[in-house]
Amino acid sequence: MKQVDFDGQSETFPLIFVSGVNRQASLSVYPNPTKRFININTALPILQASLIDPSGRVTRKFNLSEFSKAIDISEVESGSYLLFLEFESHNELVRIVKN
């Protein structure tokens, strides 16, 4: 996958594939893009959430126990990230843009 920034610089990253994704679960992640907080609403309990940078490195891990959460990513550098959400029955990946 090739990412091109607003300034024209580009970088190529390997694709990340997640099997067993279940799109039937109701999931809402907002605002996106964001400067500080990511709100996550779902009908299922989230076991853990991880923020992954474009190189595939986990930059932050969040332990969640409720159905609706706000995650503070204000200390993370601006850029594109993947939010990896672990549920009991499946996993979800959501692209997040931090301004």
LINJOZI-V354728 format. One line per field, one symbol per residue. phi: phi as a letter, one per 30 degrees, with the letter a starting at -180 (. if undefined). psi: psi as a letter, one per 30 degrees, with the letter a starting at -180 (. if undefined). Layout:
phi->???
psi->???
This chain:
phi->.cccdddjdbbcbddccccidcddddbbbadbdbcbcccbbadcdcdabbccdedjddcbbbccbcdbbccdcdddddkcbccccccdcabbbbdbccd
psi->kkkklfgfklkklkkkkjlgkjgfkjkkklljllfdkkkkklfkkkelkkkklffgkjekkkkkflfklkkjgffklkaklkjjkklefllkkkkkkj.
